[in-house]
Amino acid sequence: MTTLDLEAEIVRHHLVIQDWLAGNVPEETSRLASFRDAHTDDFILIDPLGAGWDLETVARGVRDAYGTQPGLAISIDRVQLIERTEGLTVAAYRETHVSSQSGSARIATAVFESRRGRLRWRYLHETWESRT
């Protein structure tokens, strides 16, 4: 697993989210299954306000948000490999959302579980990017 593979997974995952939230893809449950399968069963998201969400809650929130952000574009940059062990990879990156309604950026730290060459999201902590 290279840093390029890591960046590709982060970008791929956010394109799935972008297309779902923007309503750019058909509203099919198979797409949600693919989203869900990209995470470990014990996945936790800490959002920028400090709330913690398990996989069921995150998946339900994504499902319910289909098409709610027309024109959404998510870009990923500043990907940095923090640490890699035999079974875990830790990375940081910046995620920028721009839509017809608003724009925001957040800094994220993600922990991935690696099995048989496949990365799965295990933990994600996001904070708002400071504009100062």
N, C-alpha and C positions, 0 to 999 in steps of 0.2 A: 504494500500500500504506500503510494507516494503522496507528497503534498498536493500534486496535481489531482490525484484521485480524490483526496479529501475535499479540495475546492470544488471539483466537479459534483460531488455528492451534495454539498451545501447549496450550490447553484441549482442543481436538478430539483432538489426538494422544494426550494423556494419558487421555482417555476410552476410546479404542481399547485402550490398554494395560490400563487398569483393568478393562474388561469381559472382556478375554482372560484376564488373570491370575485374576480372580474366577470365571471359567467362566460368565459371564452371557450369552454368545453361543454359537451352535453352533461346534464346532471344525471350521472350514472353511479350506482353504488359501487361498481368495480373500481372507479377512481378513488373512492373513499377507502376501499379495501387496500389499495396500493399505498395510499397515504398512511394508513394505520400500520401496515406491514413494515414501513420504514422505521418504526419505533420498537423498542423493547416493551414487553408487557408492563414493566415497572417504570416506564418513562415518567418524568416529572418536568413540568415547565414552570419556571418562576418568571412571571411577567414583569414589565417595567415598574409596576406599582407595588411589587413585592408579594403578590398573591401566588399561591402554589396550585397547580392544576395537574391532575393525573391524566393518563392517556384517554380514558373514557370521556372525561370532561372536555379535553382538547378536541377529540374527534367529533363529539357532538356539536361543539362550538363551530368547528370548521364546516360540518354538514349544514348547520342552520344558517351559515353566512354565505351560502352559494349566491353569487351574483350581486352581492351588496356593495361592491366597490367597482363600478364600471370604470374602465380605463386604467385600472391599477397596474403599475409597473413596480416590480421589486428588483433592486439591484444589490449585488453582494460585492464587497471589496475588502481590502485589508485582511485577507485570510492569513492567519498565522498559526502554525503548528506549535502548541505549547508543550505537549508531552505525548510520548507514545510508549506504551508497554506492550506486552504480548497480546493482551486482550482488550485494552482500552486506548483510545486516542482522545486527547483534549485539544480543542481548537478555539480560537477567537476570530471574530469577523465583525464587519459593520454591515448592517442591513438597512437599506433606504427604501421607503414606500412613497410613491407619488401617484396620486389619482386626481380625477377631476374635482374631488371634494377636499383633499388635503395632502399634506406631505409630512413625513417624519423620518427620523433615523434613530436606530438603536444599536448599541454595542452588545454583542452576544458572546457568551462562553458556552461551548457545547462539549458534552462528553459522549463519545461514540463507543459502542461495543463492537468489536471486530471478531467475526467468526467466519472461517473459510473464505477469507478475502472480502467479506461483505461488511460494510459499515451500517450500523443501525443506531438511531438516535436514542440515547439513554437519559440524558439530562440536558436541559437548556435553561440558561439564566440570561435574561435580557434587561438592559438598563437604557433609559433614554440618553441619546447623545447630547452632551452639553453644548450649547451654542455660544458659550463665553470664550 
